[in-house]
Amino acid sequence: MLSEIPRMIAPPMILMQHGLLDDHQKQSHNTAADITFKMRCTGTCFLSRSTAFDFPLLLRILRKLHATGAMPFAFCTREKLPWTEFAESAEDGLTTRFCQKLAKKHNMVVVSPILERDDVHGGTLWNTAVVISNSGSVLGKSRKNHIPRIGDFNESTYYMEGNTGHPVFQTQFGRIAVNICFGRHHPLNWLMYSLNGAEIIFNPSATTGELSESLWPIEARNAAIANHCFTCAINRVGTEYYVNAFTSGDGGKAHHDLGYFYGSSYVAAPDGSRTPGLSRTQDGLLVAEVDLNLCRQVGDKWSFKVSLYSLKKPGQFANFYMTLNGPYMLVFVEFKLLLKMKPSSPYDSEDHTQKVSGGLLTS
């Protein structure tokens, strides 16, 4: 269950469009360091920031979690300069080295979304989340595997779908995964991380009110229920103004902003409970204490994922399912699963729900 602790900290808003890039990044890091110190005072052990470069949600997993950011959300303006100058190495870039020091100093696992420049492969850009152990070592990275092409949000100007699949990272405090931003709209994306063993799935996002606010309270909460895991929906607040007007490619007038980023970050549990959301108008920290045993307890009771293995040739399709990378492949497999279902499957009706022994455990 989730035990929400009402601690709110409102760090100063960073004006994304003003000042030199180095000064902006330094100010972001200083603010992140201050937030992390405050988090550690609450016994937090995980830290995660909102997508590619914004601000915070803080979660405490049996005393563990939080997020920061370093760059404006410029992808959707289609402008490259000076914004691509924020891109850095996931393994040893400035932000990664900074977060490594924070992680080790405060004994936290840090999830750090960045704009990654992959110099090993021709300087390719990716929307990437770097996962850093509480020992300060880089556990790995997860690249965004669903790219929006809707309204202002057409990020393929910067990067394409990621190629890291659905990695799960074993930390001292639990198994975690990062479903970046637009990936939350794809149920099979959540499922893949869950099948790979994730107990907590972070969803660092930067999304605006007119586009998605009606979906926001539902998607991550539903994912927690359907996949027997905890989900952390993280969104930024505020508005960014760009000097050069841009269009959405939909025939509408050119404009100077992407809309209002409505915050409202929250944490959801496998049993459907969730914390209250953070503010829509100011940065804040959300501290939630969770019991990871609930993942297995709820899974044993409901067994939502068991139906995957009632299909014909379950090994063949389960193995294929576990190796998917792209959104088109996911859609393909969804149809294959439907086509291969047994005509008289006992799971076709709620009247034939599988009986599971054990049920909820008491702690």
KADA-V937791 format. One record per residue. RES is the residue in one letter. SS is DSSP state (alpha for helix, beta for strand, coil for the rest). BURIAL is + if it has 16 or more other C-alpha atoms within 10 Angstrom, else -. Layout:
res=RES ss=SS burial=BURIAL
res=RES ss=SS burial=BURIAL
//
This chain:
res=M ss=coil burial=+
res=L ss=coil burial=+
res=S ss=beta burial=-
res=E ss=beta burial=+
res=I ss=beta burial=-
res=P ss=coil burial=-
res=R ss=coil burial=-
res=M ss=coil burial=-
res=I ss=coil burial=-
res=A ss=coil burial=-
res=P ss=coil burial=+
res=P ss=coil burial=-
res=M ss=coil burial=-
res=I ss=coil burial=+
res=L ss=coil burial=-
res=M ss=coil burial=+
res=Q ss=coil burial=+
res=H ss=coil burial=-
res=G ss=coil burial=-
res=L ss=coil burial=-
res=L ss=alpha burial=+
res=D ss=alpha burial=-
res=D ss=alpha burial=-
res=H ss=alpha burial=+
res=Q ss=alpha burial=+
res=K ss=alpha burial=-
res=Q ss=alpha burial=-
res=S ss=alpha burial=+
res=H ss=alpha burial=+
res=N ss=alpha burial=-
res=T ss=alpha burial=+
res=A ss=alpha burial=+
res=A ss=alpha burial=+
res=D ss=alpha burial=-
res=I ss=alpha burial=+
res=T ss=alpha burial=+
res=F ss=alpha burial=-
res=K ss=alpha burial=-
res=M ss=alpha burial=+
res=R ss=alpha burial=+
res=C ss=alpha burial=-
res=T ss=coil burial=-
res=G ss=coil burial=+
res=T ss=coil burial=+
res=C ss=coil burial=+
res=F ss=beta burial=+
res=L ss=beta burial=+
res=S ss=beta burial=+
res=R ss=beta burial=+
res=S ss=coil burial=+
res=T ss=coil burial=+
res=A ss=coil burial=+
res=F ss=coil burial=+
res=D ss=coil burial=+
res=F ss=coil burial=+
res=P ss=beta burial=+
res=L ss=beta burial=+
res=L ss=coil burial=+
res=L ss=coil burial=+
res=R ss=beta burial=+
res=I ss=coil burial=+
res=L ss=coil burial=+
res=R ss=coil burial=+
res=K ss=coil burial=+
res=L ss=coil burial=+
res=H ss=coil burial=+
res=A ss=coil burial=+
res=T ss=coil burial=+
res=G ss=coil burial=+
res=A ss=coil burial=+
res=M ss=coil burial=+
res=P ss=coil burial=+
res=F ss=coil burial=+
res=A ss=coil burial=+
res=F ss=alpha burial=+
res=C ss=alpha burial=+
res=T ss=alpha burial=+
res=R ss=coil burial=+
res=E ss=coil burial=-
res=K ss=coil burial=-
res=L ss=coil burial=-
res=P ss=coil burial=-
res=W ss=alpha burial=+
res=T ss=alpha burial=+
res=E ss=alpha burial=-
res=F ss=alpha burial=+
res=A ss=coil burial=+
res=E ss=beta burial=+
res=S ss=coil burial=+
res=A ss=coil burial=+
res=E ss=coil burial=+
res=D ss=coil burial=-
res=G ss=coil burial=-
res=L ss=alpha burial=+
res=T ss=alpha burial=+
res=T ss=alpha burial=+
res=R ss=alpha burial=+
res=F ss=alpha burial=-
res=C ss=alpha burial=+
res=Q ss=alpha burial=+
res=K ss=alpha burial=+
res=L ss=alpha burial=+
res=A ss=alpha burial=+
res=K ss=alpha burial=+
res=K ss=alpha burial=-
res=H ss=alpha burial=+
res=N ss=coil burial=+
res=M ss=coil burial=+
res=V ss=beta burial=+
res=V ss=beta burial=+
res=V ss=beta burial=+
res=S ss=beta burial=+
res=P ss=beta burial=+
res=I ss=beta burial=+
res=L ss=beta burial=+
res=E ss=beta burial=+
res=R ss=beta burial=+
res=D ss=beta burial=+
res=D ss=alpha burial=-
res=V ss=alpha burial=-
res=H ss=alpha burial=-
res=G ss=coil burial=-
res=G ss=coil burial=-
res=T ss=beta burial=-
res=L ss=beta burial=+
res=W ss=beta burial=+
res=N ss=beta burial=+
res=T ss=beta burial=+
res=A ss=beta burial=+
res=V ss=beta burial=+
res=V ss=beta burial=+
res=I ss=beta burial=+
res=S ss=coil burial=+
res=N ss=coil burial=+
res=S ss=coil burial=+
res=G ss=coil burial=+
res=S ss=coil burial=+
res=V ss=beta burial=+
res=L ss=beta burial=+
res=G ss=beta burial=-
res=K ss=beta burial=+
res=S ss=beta burial=+
res=R ss=beta burial=+
res=K ss=coil burial=+
res=N ss=coil burial=+
res=H ss=coil burial=+
res=I ss=coil burial=+
res=P ss=coil burial=+
res=R ss=beta burial=-
res=I ss=beta burial=-
res=G ss=coil burial=-
res=D ss=coil burial=+
res=F ss=beta burial=+
res=N ss=beta burial=+
res=E ss=alpha burial=+
res=S ss=alpha burial=-
res=T ss=alpha burial=-
res=Y ss=coil burial=+
res=Y ss=coil burial=+
res=M ss=coil burial=+
res=E ss=coil burial=+
res=G ss=coil burial=+
res=N ss=coil burial=-
res=T ss=coil burial=-
res=G ss=coil burial=+
res=H ss=coil burial=+
res=P ss=coil burial=+
res=V ss=coil burial=+
res=F ss=beta burial=+
res=Q ss=beta burial=-
res=T ss=beta burial=+
res=Q ss=coil burial=-
res=F ss=coil burial=+
res=G ss=beta burial=+
res=R ss=beta burial=+
res=I ss=beta burial=+
res=A ss=beta burial=+
res=V ss=beta burial=+
res=N ss=coil burial=+
res=I ss=coil burial=+
res=C ss=alpha burial=+
res=F ss=alpha burial=+
res=G ss=alpha burial=+
res=R ss=alpha burial=+
res=H ss=alpha burial=+
res=H ss=coil burial=+
res=P ss=alpha burial=+
res=L ss=alpha burial=+
res=N ss=alpha burial=+
res=W ss=alpha burial=+
res=L ss=alpha burial=+
res=M ss=alpha burial=+
res=Y ss=alpha burial=+
res=S ss=alpha burial=+
res=L ss=alpha burial=+
res=N ss=coil burial=+
res=G ss=coil burial=+
res=A ss=coil burial=+
res=E ss=coil burial=+
res=I ss=beta burial=+
res=I ss=beta burial=+
res=F ss=beta burial=+
res=N ss=beta burial=+
res=P ss=beta burial=+
res=S ss=coil burial=+
res=A ss=coil burial=+
res=T ss=coil burial=+
res=T ss=beta burial=+
res=G ss=alpha burial=+
res=E ss=alpha burial=-
res=L ss=alpha burial=+
res=S ss=alpha burial=-
res=E ss=alpha burial=-
res=S ss=alpha burial=-
res=L ss=alpha burial=-
res=W ss=alpha burial=+
res=P ss=alpha burial=+
res=I ss=alpha burial=-
res=E ss=alpha burial=+
res=A ss=alpha burial=+
res=R ss=alpha burial=+
res=N ss=alpha burial=+
res=A ss=alpha burial=+
res=A ss=alpha burial=+
res=I ss=alpha burial=+
res=A ss=alpha burial=+
res=N ss=alpha burial=+
res=H ss=coil burial=+
res=C ss=coil burial=+
res=F ss=beta burial=+
res=T ss=beta burial=+
res=C ss=beta burial=+
res=A ss=beta burial=+
res=I ss=beta burial=+
res=N ss=coil burial=+
res=R ss=coil burial=+
res=V ss=beta burial=+
res=G ss=beta burial=+
res=T ss=coil burial=+
res=E ss=coil burial=+
res=Y ss=coil burial=-
res=Y ss=coil burial=-
res=V ss=coil burial=-
res=N ss=coil burial=-
res=A ss=coil burial=-
res=F ss=beta burial=+
res=T ss=coil burial=+
res=S ss=coil burial=+
res=G ss=coil burial=-
res=D ss=coil burial=-
res=G ss=coil burial=-
res=G ss=coil burial=-
res=K ss=coil burial=-
res=A ss=coil burial=-
res=H ss=beta burial=+
res=H ss=coil burial=-
res=D ss=coil burial=+
res=L ss=coil burial=+
res=G ss=coil burial=+
res=Y ss=coil burial=+
res=F ss=beta burial=+
res=Y ss=beta burial=+
res=G ss=coil burial=+
res=S ss=coil burial=+
res=S ss=coil burial=+
res=Y ss=beta burial=+
res=V ss=beta burial=+
res=A ss=beta burial=+
res=A ss=coil burial=+
res=P ss=coil burial=+
res=D ss=coil burial=+
res=G ss=coil burial=+
res=S ss=coil burial=+
res=R ss=beta burial=+
res=T ss=coil burial=+
res=P ss=coil burial=-
res=G ss=coil burial=+
res=L ss=coil burial=+
res=S ss=coil burial=+
res=R ss=coil burial=+
res=T ss=coil burial=+
res=Q ss=coil burial=+
res=D ss=coil burial=+
res=G ss=coil burial=+
res=L ss=coil burial=+
res=L ss=coil burial=+
res=V ss=beta burial=+
res=A ss=beta burial=+
res=E ss=beta burial=+
res=V ss=coil burial=+
res=D ss=coil burial=-
res=L ss=coil burial=+
res=N ss=alpha burial=-
res=L ss=alpha burial=+
res=C ss=alpha burial=+
res=R ss=alpha burial=+
res=Q ss=alpha burial=+
res=V ss=alpha burial=+
res=G ss=alpha burial=+
res=D ss=alpha burial=+
res=K ss=alpha burial=+
res=W ss=alpha burial=+
res=S ss=coil burial=+
res=F ss=coil burial=+
res=K ss=coil burial=-
res=V ss=alpha burial=-
res=S ss=alpha burial=+
res=L ss=alpha burial=-
res=Y ss=alpha burial=-
res=S ss=alpha burial=-
res=L ss=coil burial=+
res=K ss=coil burial=-
res=K ss=coil burial=-
res=P ss=alpha burial=-
res=G ss=alpha burial=-
res=Q ss=alpha burial=-
res=F ss=alpha burial=+
res=A ss=alpha burial=-
res=N ss=alpha burial=-
res=F ss=alpha burial=-
res=Y ss=alpha burial=+
res=M ss=alpha burial=-
res=T ss=coil burial=-
res=L ss=coil burial=+
res=N ss=coil burial=+
res=G ss=coil burial=+
res=P ss=alpha burial=+
res=Y ss=alpha burial=-
res=M ss=alpha burial=-
res=L ss=alpha burial=+
res=V ss=alpha burial=-
res=F ss=alpha burial=-
res=V ss=alpha burial=+
res=E ss=alpha burial=-
res=F ss=alpha burial=-
res=K ss=alpha burial=-
res=L ss=alpha burial=+
res=L ss=alpha burial=-
res=L ss=alpha burial=-
res=K ss=coil burial=-
res=M ss=coil burial=+
res=K ss=coil burial=-
res=P ss=coil burial=-
res=S ss=coil burial=-
res=S ss=coil burial=-
res=P ss=coil burial=-
res=Y ss=coil burial=-
res=D ss=coil burial=-
res=S ss=coil burial=-
res=E ss=alpha burial=-
res=D ss=alpha burial=-
res=H ss=alpha burial=-
res=T ss=coil burial=-
res=Q ss=coil burial=-
res=K ss=coil burial=-
res=V ss=coil burial=-
res=S ss=coil burial=-
res=G ss=coil burial=-
res=G ss=coil burial=-
res=L ss=coil burial=-
res=L ss=coil burial=-
res=T ss=coil burial=-
res=S ss=coil burial=-
//
